[in-house]
């Protein structure tokens, strides 16, 4: 397996890990937060809340890993945009840490309510506060995912590392997600329920198809570090690729 083929497989795997861990974490935390006066019984959800925090952390590491692994390939198309993509993914990790704080604080307050160190009468107002914090962090995650995804899909389209129709799906899906998250910030829609969830559909489809493609096929053509052109018909790229193949 060539180096670029191996990187493509790892990136595909990280995409799937990020998707699965995020869905699992959000499903679990919503199961707790949607219960009336959930803080009173939060101590009994210790394993669930700890799992949410761990899953979210894995998701954050996976998205940063994707950006770091893709940077050597994407920078040949546009180094400033590739750096911007890495920066947004790192910022997304920061939002993930905010998201992680919700289950951990809920667990601490739940233990306090059980032990009597936290006033039980305040549990309802505190419960509303942390549910709102979860909702805000979720919208911020979608904003950063949408913004970084637009850059990623554009660079994929320009570099031809993936089939262009697939890159176009990303160029459609991520702006839709970005718009949906922006509208959610102004209370126009809710990306967690109803028609607002449609904003996640095309981007989610892209993040499902792309990793499967990368795992099955790899990049559409290998990009050789040090070669500025990512066009496989470029003579310099072909020569460098031939040299890399011989020396590999």
Secondary structure by P-SEA (a helix, b strand, c coil): ccaaaaaaaaaaaaaaaaaaaaaaaaaaaaaaaaccccccccccaaaaaaaaaaaaaaaaaaaaaaaaaaccccccccaaaaaaaaaaaaaaaaaaaaaaaaaaaaaaaaaaaaaccccccaaaaaaaaaaaaaaaaaaaaaaaaaaaaaaaaaaaaaaccccaaaaaaaaacaaaaaaaaaaaaaccccccccccccccaaaaaaaaaaaaaaacccccccccccccccccccaaaaaaaaaaaaac
